[in-house]
Amino acid sequence: MAQYKMITPEMLASRGQVLNVHITQIEPYHIWSYVAAVEDDNPLWADPELARQSKYAGQIVPPGVLIEMQMEGDSPDNYWPFKDPLPSRVDGGGECWFYKPVRVGDTITAIRRVVDFEEKEGRLGIMGFYTVEVEYLNQRNELVAKSRWTSIHYSQ
């Protein structure tokens, strides 16, 4: 087992633990506010008439709306089940996978859980890499998407 300076046994024991659950009913404003904000006029979400002629046979929600949703439940840093020994943090990036289309009227449950911790020495001293995974389930309990996010924590 790795020797850690800042990652505690309590932190390691929290792997797999649910941090929070956030439920959102998808409404038309989720689409139009996203489309307006990022100026994405893809007809699958911006033009209901053209979307009906697509393989989806109707308007779908832009994938970015789900990623935006994961922050609606607040930052994962507010839900850690332990006292964070590394109080400063920056976004370390993320990746996303999309499995099924989401439509207006769907109810999406975003379940955020602790995945892992890693510790490295850097210019700022000891840095902790905290990884969180979010599963997005629809009202039929089908996995529609998944995302994984890393935040980099440091002591300065």
Secondary structure, 3 states (H helix, E strand, C coil): CCCCCCCCHHHHHCCCCEEEEEEEECCHHHHHHHHHHHCCCCHHHHCHHHHHCCCCCCCCCCHHHHHHHHHHCCCHHHCCCCCCCCCEEEEEEEEEEECCCCCCCCEEEEEEEEEEEEEEEECCEEEEEEEEEEEEECCCCCEEEEEEEEEEEECC
